[in-house]
Amino acid sequence: MFVFFLQWLNGKEVMDHSGGHLPFEVEVTPMLTFDKPNRITAAVNNTLTPTTLPPGEIQYLTGGDW
């Protein structure tokens, strides 16, 4: 489940998206280079928190009960 998603095309940020169960799309045609390869870069953080879908549960393990 993706919580936060950033996407770049050829070094320029084209979108960010929050929410793991929701689709997303972005129009990138004007940003494409047609005379050389294009590079897509994505950064994903899938940390569950109480505000994410599905909600995460934080457990604090102490006393060696790992």
Summary of the structure (lengths in Angstrom):
residues: 66
radius of gyration: 17.3
end to end distance: 24.0
largest distance: 60.2
contacts: 116
relative contact order: 0.30
helix: 5%
strand: 29%
